[in-house]
Amino acid sequence: MFQWRVILLSALAVLLQIAGLLSLALPDRYEGPILYALNEGHSIYSLDGLGALLLLVGCFVAWSAGAIWQRQMHDSE
């Protein structure tokens, strides 16, 4: 029995997390303007914030897919 909603949410979660990790791994010259300068060697750029947001949304979507799957499994018993 395929549960398309769970499969689509899981795929979306994986894509969001990959996009978030890729945006965090970009070199400094591609990350946009500095949001917060910690010291002369470390800064938080705009794409770092976007990457963190994408990871959080991806985790929430993955958790939602798991909750939907678990609810459907308990309802089918």
N, C-alpha and C positions, 0 to 999 in steps of 0.2 A: 504494500500500500504506500504510494508516494504521497508525501505531504508537500505540495508545491510551495506553500507559503513558508514553511520551515526551510526548504532548500533554497529558495530565493533570498530569504533573510540571512541565511548562513553565507551564501555567496557574496551578498552585499557587505556583510561584516568583514569577510576576508579582503575584499577589494578596498574597503575603507581603511583597514589596518595596514595594508600594503602601501596605499597612498600616503598615509600618515608617516610610516617609517621612511619612505622615500623622501618625503619633504623634510624630515629631520636629518637625513644623511647628505643633503646637498652641500656643496662647498659654500663658503661664506660669500663669495662673489655673486651667487645666484639667489641668495636668501632674502633680498630686499632690504628695506631700511631697518636700522637698529631700533628695537623697542625699548631695550633696557641694557645698559652697559654695566657689567659687574666690575670689571677691571680692564686694563689695557689688553689682556689676552682672551677674555671671555665676554661674550655678549649674547643677548637673546634677540633674534631677528624675527621679522614678521612671519616668515614661513615656519619658524620653530613653533610659534603660537598656533598656526594653522595645522601643523603636524600633530601637535598635542590634542587639539580639538578633534581632528579626524580619528585619532586613536581612541579617544573617549567615546565618540559616537559609534565607532566600530565595536568597541567592547559592549556598549549598551545594546546595539543591534544583535550581537551574538548572544547576550544574556536573554534578550527577548525571544529569539528563536528557540533557545533551550527551554524557556518557560512555556512557550506555546507547544513545543514537542512533548514536554512532560505532562502538560494538562491534557493533551490529546491521548496520550498513552494511558493516563488514569481514567479518562472517560470511556475508553474502549474496553476496560476490564469488566 
